Amino acid sequence: MTHSVLNGPLSDIIVLDLTRALAGPHAAMMLADLGARVIKVEAPGHGDETRTWGPPFIDGSDHEAVSSYFLSCNRGKESIALDLKSDEGKAQLTELIRRSDVLLENFRPGVLDRLGFPTATLFDLNPRLVMLSITGFGHDGPEGNRPGYDQIAQGEAGLMSVTGSGPDDPQRVGVPIGDLTSGMYGAYGILAALLERERTGRGQVVRTSLLASLVGLHAFQGTRWTVAHEVPRAQGNHHPSISPYGLFHCRDGAVQIACGNETHWQRLCQEFGLDPATPGLATNPERVTNRNEVITLLESTFADIDQVDLLTRLDTIGIPAGRVRDFQEVYEWDQTRSQGLVIEVEHPTLGPVELPGPPLRFFDVDGAETTVTGQGSPPLLDEHGDQIRHWLAQG
């Protein structure tokens, strides 16, 4: 598949990334994927703490091993090491603020103020600046000063209570979903603020938190409490409001099935010789109430059918279904690669490496793909420091 190599919709935007770990770096990487120039400011000597998060670490030529965690969220950025407690570091940061369109930070509330860069100073330096600030639990409120880490936030925000095999088995989501979604919400807020800046000529502050992003994901589970006053609980791999909708075992494995409407249920029953009007199973509310009976019925029906054959039959009758893939299978899957979800970059010490690619694709009115390609590798610490300092010195 051939992609057009263009500058991207944010090609005129300079992003100053003061963040570390995952939430802020993910937001900044999303902007880089849209063509923005992203300058990542890191502490001298050790840089972003995710550089040390591992294993796995990947050995590179003549350098320290590289953390695969760091590689996951810093694609397409430039790195400069600045001591923000020194006069020189503060002076260079001041110049970067003046030249930037966007500033991202995920310090605990008050840290930027203590470094000499409260919000008022940032806007004095650059009235057009759009600033994203991400915290763990919010910037104010009775617990606004708590440090934020993803697993803590998943528990506090209720997500773990609806994830797991049952009510007594709370589980975190297998990716840092609070970090990732706060980064996504943050990037979304930045784009809205940049659009508003076109009308007003002035920047503004966008705030979000791990708590806010996870509550923002509650969807129908949230309204189960706020409207219906039911407390949702974990119930494994089956949907709380739709049935059959979940993971069902067959002879040599399992398949996932989603019967989203009554037509799906009737087709499923017809294909496998079941009666769709079975008492207690005729409607979705009945099937939800009697979910265990539905699971038992379908798994006994599928007990002598291989996974491949079962998926083929379900596809033939138009029932949404799928398998559970591991990560190797996902990244080797032709469909994944056809969507540009695996990209190759040239790392300065590792050489060519494959990374998860951006999830957005763009097409012009004639149907030609204009997705940004050629994203840069995640940088070495201070890899671009000299050229950024030279740029700043030119005035």
Secondary structure as UniProt FT lines:
FT   TURN            9..12
FT   STRAND          14..17
FT   HELIX           23..33
FT   TURN            34..35
FT   STRAND          37..42
FT   TURN            44..46
FT   HELIX           49..52
FT   STRAND          57..58
FT   TURN            61..62
FT   STRAND          66..67
FT   HELIX           68..71
FT   TURN            75..76
FT   STRAND          77..81
FT   TURN            84..85
FT   HELIX           87..99
FT   STRAND          102..105
FT   TURN            109..110
FT   HELIX           111..114
FT   TURN            115..116
FT   HELIX           119..125
FT   TURN            127..128
FT   STRAND          130..135
FT   TURN            142..145
FT   HELIX           150..156
FT   TURN            157..158
FT   HELIX           159..162
FT   TURN            167..168
FT   HELIX           177..200
FT   STRAND          205..209
FT   HELIX           210..215
FT   TURN            216..217
FT   HELIX           219..226
FT   TURN            227..228
FT   TURN            236..237
FT   STRAND          245..250
FT   TURN            251..252
FT   STRAND          253..258
FT   HELIX           262..271
FT   TURN            272..273
FT   TURN            276..277
FT   TURN            279..281
FT   HELIX           284..289
FT   HELIX           291..302
FT   TURN            303..304
FT   HELIX           307..316
FT   TURN            317..318
FT   STRAND          321..322
FT   HELIX           327..332
FT   HELIX           334..338
FT   TURN            339..340
FT   STRAND          342..347
FT   TURN            348..350
FT   STRAND          351..356
FT   TURN            365..366
FT   TURN            381..384
FT   HELIX           385..393
//
